[in-house]
Amino acid sequence: MSQFNSLSRADTGLAEFLRYENVAWFEDGVVKILDRRVFPTETRYVTCKTVEEVKNAIKDMVTQSGGVKLAAFQALRLQAHLIGGAKDATAIASLRKAANIVANARPTTAPQMERMLGVIVDKIEECEDGVPLAVATDNAVLAAMNKRYEDFRVIAGHIVDALPNRPRILTHCFAELLLGFVLLLAKERGLSPELICTETRPYLQGARFTATVGMQTGVPVTLITDGMPGAMMTAGKIDAFITAADVITMDGFVANKVGTYQIATLAKRHGVPYYVGGFPSGAHSSGNDIVVEQRNPDEVLMVLGQRVALAGVNGYYPAFDVTPAELVTAISTVEGLKRPDELMIKKEAN
């Protein structure tokens, strides 16, 4: 990674699974994306030679969660290197088209992805004349990656400030950078965190990714099925429920992996605080603006490629559900912990 020196990488100290090259990376003319569909039993990378191939990899769940954003960033680098030459109007238009393609790989996150990638292209366009397109794009993308990681360190820190000394943390699906930094900072600050993660059907992200990050960070990890959070809370074994979010609306609703809503409801019932970390989306004023992706229902009839239900059994698979604001204790942003109703206040103040 020649564009970085050892002091400028914002992923330093994180679990290896969250390091840039182990998520998605552009090098030697291709984007290599860790195939999370088979990890950790197998470590392999899907190689993409075009922006369309990156889009298809995202759509086909080669990567999920924050990995989608890193893959999209690398798609911009790929396109810039394919174009080559100087930064001109035609080249910028091509980058904007590429950004639109990868941003719309999955509908639920498309609006915020369009904004995020659009900002990067704007910075490339504003770069001084004479800088080759590929160099300008590399610099803008790498700066955006570092900024994203740095922001999540801050966001995670606000949540860690609210945790007890020996927090038993429940999480659902894969909170990626939020989780990685919560565990890392908790240890750095002298806390003794324990991680309880749901397996997260049907792709088992909790069993395969969340548990891996916990182990690589050196904290005790307990894996439970998606139906066990209520039993854990009844037994008094959970101190906080923490998730990232695919979308945080400006009125404090949260779209996250399907199953989050029911755990948040249980947390409210048992007095367990629910903390969400991320970036409120100006493209989503309310929960009604969220488009929930409906995936192939056959996916829930299988586990890791093996069908587990008889022929003729039907499936149903909304990829996300929406948790109402009243079930969220606080949303952690770069500015600090906020009540869900404070997000709209901030928007109106701006």
C-alpha positions as CSV (number, residue, x, y, z in Angstrom):
1,M,0.0,0.0,0.0
2,S,2.5,2.6,-1.2
3,Q,0.1,5.5,-0.7
4,F,0.2,5.1,3.1
5,N,3.0,5.2,5.5
6,S,2.8,3.4,8.8
7,L,1.7,6.5,10.8
8,S,-1.2,7.5,8.5
9,R,-3.3,4.4,8.5
10,A,-6.5,4.8,10.5
11,D,-6.9,1.0,10.6
12,T,-3.9,0.5,12.8
13,G,-4.6,-1.7,15.9
14,L,-7.9,-3.1,14.6
15,A,-8.6,-6.7,14.1
16,E,-6.9,-8.1,10.9
17,F,-10.3,-8.8,9.4
18,L,-11.0,-5.0,9.4
19,R,-7.7,-3.9,7.8
20,Y,-8.1,-2.2,4.4
21,E,-6.5,-4.9,2.3
22,N,-8.5,-7.6,4.0
23,V,-11.8,-6.0,3.1
24,A,-11.5,-4.6,-0.5
25,W,-8.5,-3.2,-2.3
26,F,-7.5,-1.9,-5.7
27,E,-4.1,-3.1,-7.0
28,D,-2.5,-4.2,-10.3
29,G,-5.5,-3.1,-12.3
30,V,-8.2,-5.1,-10.3
31,V,-10.3,-4.8,-7.2
32,K,-9.9,-7.7,-4.9
33,I,-12.8,-8.2,-2.4
34,L,-12.6,-10.7,0.4
35,D,-15.4,-13.3,-0.3
36,R,-17.3,-13.1,3.0
37,R,-19.7,-15.8,1.8
38,V,-17.0,-18.5,2.5
39,F,-14.9,-16.9,5.3
40,P,-13.6,-18.1,7.7
41,T,-13.6,-21.7,6.6
42,E,-11.9,-20.4,3.4
43,T,-10.0,-17.2,2.6
44,R,-10.4,-16.2,-1.0
45,Y,-10.9,-13.0,-2.9
46,V,-13.2,-12.1,-5.8
47,T,-11.4,-10.3,-8.5
48,C,-13.2,-7.5,-10.3
49,K,-11.9,-6.0,-13.5
50,T,-14.8,-3.6,-14.2
51,V,-17.2,-1.4,-12.1
52,E,-20.1,-3.6,-13.1
53,E,-18.3,-6.6,-11.6
54,V,-17.8,-4.7,-8.4
55,K,-21.5,-3.9,-8.4
56,N,-22.4,-7.5,-8.9
57,A,-20.1,-8.6,-6.1
58,I,-21.9,-6.2,-3.8
59,K,-25.3,-7.4,-5.0
60,D,-24.3,-11.0,-4.6
61,M,-23.2,-10.5,-1.0
62,V,-19.5,-11.1,-1.6
63,T,-19.1,-8.3,1.0
64,Q,-21.6,-6.7,3.3
65,S,-21.9,-4.0,6.0
66,G,-19.0,-1.5,5.8
67,G,-17.3,-3.7,3.2
68,V,-19.8,-2.4,0.7
69,K,-18.4,1.1,1.1
70,L,-14.8,0.1,0.8
71,A,-15.6,-1.9,-2.3
72,A,-17.4,1.0,-3.8
73,F,-14.4,3.3,-3.0
74,Q,-12.1,0.9,-4.8
75,A,-14.4,0.8,-7.8
76,L,-13.8,4.6,-8.3
77,R,-10.0,3.9,-8.2
78,L,-10.5,1.1,-10.8
79,Q,-12.5,3.3,-13.1
80,A,-9.9,6.2,-12.8
81,H,-7.1,3.9,-13.7
82,L,-9.0,2.4,-16.6
83,I,-9.6,5.9,-18.0
84,G,-6.1,7.2,-17.3
85,G,-4.8,10.5,-18.5
86,A,-5.7,13.9,-17.3
87,K,-8.6,15.1,-15.2
88,D,-11.1,16.6,-17.5
89,A,-14.9,16.9,-17.8
90,T,-15.3,13.6,-19.7
91,A,-13.2,11.8,-17.1
92,I,-15.2,13.2,-14.2
93,A,-18.5,12.3,-15.9
94,S,-17.2,8.8,-16.3
95,L,-16.4,8.6,-12.5
96,R,-19.9,9.9,-11.6
97,K,-21.4,7.2,-13.8
98,A,-19.3,4.6,-12.0
99,A,-20.3,6.0,-8.6
100,N,-24.0,5.7,-9.6
101,I,-23.6,2.1,-10.7
102,V,-22.0,0.8,-7.5
103,A,-24.1,3.0,-5.2
104,N,-27.3,1.4,-6.5
105,A,-26.1,-2.2,-6.1
106,R,-28.4,-2.5,-3.0
107,P,-31.5,-0.3,-2.8
108,T,-31.7,0.3,1.0
109,T,-28.4,2.1,1.2
110,A,-28.4,3.7,-2.3
111,P,-29.3,7.3,-1.3
112,Q,-26.5,7.7,1.2
113,M,-24.0,5.8,-1.0
114,E,-24.8,8.2,-3.8
115,R,-24.0,11.1,-1.5
116,M,-20.9,9.6,-0.1
117,L,-19.4,8.7,-3.5
118,G,-20.6,12.0,-5.0
119,V,-18.5,13.9,-2.3
120,I,-15.4,12.0,-3.3
121,V,-15.9,12.7,-7.0
122,D,-16.4,16.4,-6.1
123,K,-13.0,16.4,-4.4
124,I,-11.4,14.8,-7.4
125,E,-12.9,17.4,-9.7
126,E,-11.7,20.2,-7.4
127,C,-8.1,18.8,-7.4
128,E,-5.6,21.2,-9.0
129,D,-5.1,20.9,-12.7
130,G,-2.2,18.9,-14.0
131,V,-2.7,16.1,-11.5
132,P,-3.4,12.8,-13.4
133,L,-6.9,11.5,-12.9
134,A,-5.6,8.2,-11.3
135,V,-3.5,10.0,-8.8
136,A,-6.2,12.5,-7.8
137,T,-8.7,9.6,-7.4
138,D,-6.2,7.5,-5.3
139,N,-5.6,10.4,-3.0
140,A,-9.3,11.3,-2.6
141,V,-10.4,7.7,-2.0
142,L,-7.6,6.9,0.5
143,A,-8.4,10.1,2.4
144,A,-12.1,9.1,2.5
145,M,-11.2,5.7,3.8
146,N,-9.0,7.1,6.5
147,K,-11.6,9.7,7.5
148,R,-14.3,7.0,7.7
149,Y,-12.2,4.9,10.1
150,E,-11.2,7.9,12.1
151,D,-14.8,8.9,12.5
152,F,-15.8,5.5,13.7
153,R,-13.1,5.6,16.3
154,V,-14.7,8.8,17.6
155,I,-18.3,7.3,17.4
156,A,-17.2,4.2,19.2
157,G,-15.5,6.2,21.9
158,H,-18.8,7.9,22.8
159,I,-20.4,4.5,23.4
160,V,-17.5,3.2,25.4
161,D,-17.8,6.2,27.7
162,A,-21.4,5.0,28.6
163,L,-20.4,1.4,29.3
164,P,-19.7,-0.2,32.8
165,N,-16.3,-1.6,33.7
166,R,-17.0,-5.1,32.7
167,P,-19.6,-4.7,29.9
168,R,-21.4,-7.7,28.4
169,I,-22.1,-6.5,25.0
170,L,-24.8,-8.0,22.8
171,T,-24.6,-7.3,19.0
172,H,-26.6,-8.4,16.0
173,C,-25.2,-9.1,12.6
174,F,-21.8,-7.4,11.9
175,A,-21.3,-3.9,13.2
176,E,-17.9,-3.8,11.4
177,L,-15.8,-0.7,12.3
178,L,-18.2,0.3,15.2
179,L,-17.7,-3.0,16.9
180,G,-14.0,-3.2,16.1
181,F,-13.3,0.2,17.7
182,V,-15.7,-0.3,20.6
183,L,-13.8,-3.5,21.6
184,L,-10.4,-1.9,20.9
185,L,-11.1,1.3,22.8
186,A,-12.7,-0.5,25.7
187,K,-9.5,-2.5,26.2
188,E,-7.3,0.5,25.8
189,R,-9.3,2.3,28.5
190,G,-9.0,-0.5,31.0
191,L,-12.4,-2.1,30.6
192,S,-12.9,-5.8,30.4
193,P,-15.5,-6.3,27.7
194,E,-17.3,-9.6,26.8
195,L,-19.0,-10.0,23.4
196,I,-22.2,-11.9,22.8
197,C,-23.1,-12.2,19.2
198,T,-26.1,-13.6,17.4
199,E,-25.3,-16.1,14.6
200,T,-27.3,-13.9,12.2
201,R,-29.2,-16.1,9.7
202,P,-29.2,-16.7,6.8
203,Y,-25.6,-15.7,6.1
204,L,-24.2,-16.2,9.6
205,Q,-22.4,-12.9,9.7
206,G,-22.3,-12.9,13.5
207,A,-20.9,-16.4,13.7
208,R,-18.3,-15.8,11.0
209,F,-17.4,-12.1,11.1
210,T,-18.4,-10.6,14.5
211,A,-17.0,-13.6,16.4
212,T,-13.8,-13.3,14.4
213,V,-13.3,-9.6,15.2
214,G,-13.9,-10.4,18.9
215,M,-11.4,-13.2,18.9
216,Q,-8.8,-11.1,17.0
217,T,-9.2,-8.3,19.4
218,G,-8.7,-10.6,22.4
219,V,-12.0,-10.5,24.1
220,P,-14.2,-13.4,25.3
221,V,-16.8,-14.3,22.7
222,T,-20.1,-16.2,23.2
223,L,-22.1,-17.1,20.1
224,I,-25.9,-17.5,20.4
225,T,-28.7,-18.2,18.0
226,D,-30.9,-15.4,16.8
227,G,-33.7,-16.6,19.1
228,M,-31.7,-16.4,22.3
229,P,-31.3,-12.7,23.2
230,G,-34.5,-12.7,25.3
231,A,-33.2,-15.7,27.4
232,M,-29.9,-13.9,27.9
233,M,-31.6,-10.7,29.0
234,T,-33.9,-12.6,31.4
235,A,-30.9,-14.2,33.0
236,G,-29.3,-10.8,33.4
237,K,-26.4,-11.6,31.2
238,I,-26.5,-8.5,28.9
239,D,-25.4,-4.9,29.9
240,A,-25.8,-3.2,26.5
241,F,-27.1,-3.9,23.0
242,I,-25.0,-2.2,20.3
243,T,-25.4,-2.2,16.6
244,A,-24.3,-0.2,13.6
245,A,-26.9,0.8,11.1
246,D,-27.4,0.6,7.3
247,V,-29.6,3.7,7.6
248,I,-30.2,6.1,10.5
249,T,-33.0,8.5,9.6
250,M,-33.2,12.1,10.7
251,D,-36.1,11.2,13.0
252,G,-34.1,8.5,14.8
253,F,-35.4,5.3,13.1
254,V,-32.8,2.6,12.4
255,A,-32.6,0.2,9.6
256,N,-30.3,-2.7,10.3
257,K,-30.1,-6.4,9.7
258,V,-33.5,-8.1,10.0
259,G,-33.9,-9.2,13.6
260,T,-32.6,-5.9,15.1
261,Y,-36.2,-4.7,15.8
262,Q,-37.2,-7.6,17.9
263,I,-33.9,-7.5,20.0
264,A,-34.4,-3.7,20.5
265,T,-38.0,-4.5,21.8
266,L,-36.6,-7.0,24.2
267,A,-33.9,-4.6,25.3
268,K,-36.5,-2.0,26.1
269,R,-38.6,-4.6,28.1
270,H,-35.5,-5.6,30.2
271,G,-34.0,-2.1,30.7
272,V,-31.0,-2.9,28.5
273,P,-29.7,0.3,26.8
274,Y,-29.6,0.1,23.0
275,Y,-26.8,2.2,21.4
276,V,-26.6,2.7,17.6
277,G,-23.4,4.1,16.0
278,G,-23.2,5.7,12.6
279,F,-24.0,8.7,10.4
280,P,-27.6,10.0,10.2
281,S,-28.7,10.1,6.6
282,G,-29.9,13.5,5.3
283,A,-31.4,11.5,2.4
284,H,-33.8,9.8,4.9
285,S,-36.0,12.3,6.8
286,S,-38.1,9.6,8.3
287,G,-38.5,5.9,8.7
288,N,-41.1,6.0,5.9
289,D,-38.2,6.9,3.5
290,I,-36.4,3.6,4.0
291,V,-36.8,1.1,1.2
292,V,-36.2,-2.4,2.6
293,E,-34.4,-4.7,0.3
294,Q,-36.3,-7.9,-0.4
295,R,-33.8,-10.7,-1.2
296,N,-34.3,-14.1,-2.8
297,P,-36.5,-16.0,-0.3
298,D,-34.7,-19.2,-1.2
299,E,-31.7,-17.9,0.8
300,V,-33.5,-18.5,4.1
301,L,-34.1,-22.1,3.1
302,M,-30.4,-22.8,3.0
303,V,-27.4,-22.6,5.3
304,L,-24.0,-22.0,3.7
305,G,-25.3,-23.4,0.4
306,Q,-26.9,-26.5,1.9
307,R,-30.7,-26.6,1.7
308,V,-32.3,-27.4,5.1
309,A,-36.0,-27.3,4.2
310,L,-38.1,-29.7,2.2
311,A,-39.0,-28.9,-1.4
312,G,-42.2,-26.9,-1.5
313,V,-41.5,-24.9,1.7
314,N,-41.6,-21.1,1.1
315,G,-39.2,-18.6,2.3
316,Y,-39.4,-14.9,3.1
317,Y,-36.3,-12.6,3.4
318,P,-36.4,-8.9,4.0
319,A,-32.7,-8.1,4.4
320,F,-33.4,-5.4,7.0
321,D,-36.0,-4.3,9.5
322,V,-36.7,-0.8,10.9
323,T,-36.5,-0.1,14.6
324,P,-38.6,2.8,15.8
325,A,-36.9,5.7,17.6
326,E,-38.6,5.1,20.9
327,L,-36.6,1.8,21.3
328,V,-33.2,3.5,20.8
329,T,-31.5,4.7,23.9
330,A,-28.9,6.9,22.0
331,I,-27.4,7.3,18.6
332,S,-23.6,7.9,18.6
333,T,-22.4,10.3,16.0
334,V,-19.1,12.1,15.6
335,E,-20.6,14.9,17.7
336,G,-21.5,12.6,20.6
337,L,-24.3,10.6,22.0
338,K,-27.7,11.9,21.0
339,R,-31.3,11.1,21.7
340,P,-33.1,10.0,18.5
341,D,-35.2,13.2,18.6
342,E,-32.1,15.4,18.7
343,L,-31.1,14.4,15.1
344,M,-33.9,16.4,13.5
345,I,-33.1,19.4,15.8
346,K,-29.6,19.4,14.5
347,K,-30.8,19.2,10.9
348,E,-33.2,22.1,11.4
349,A,-30.4,24.2,13.1
350,N,-28.3,23.8,10.0
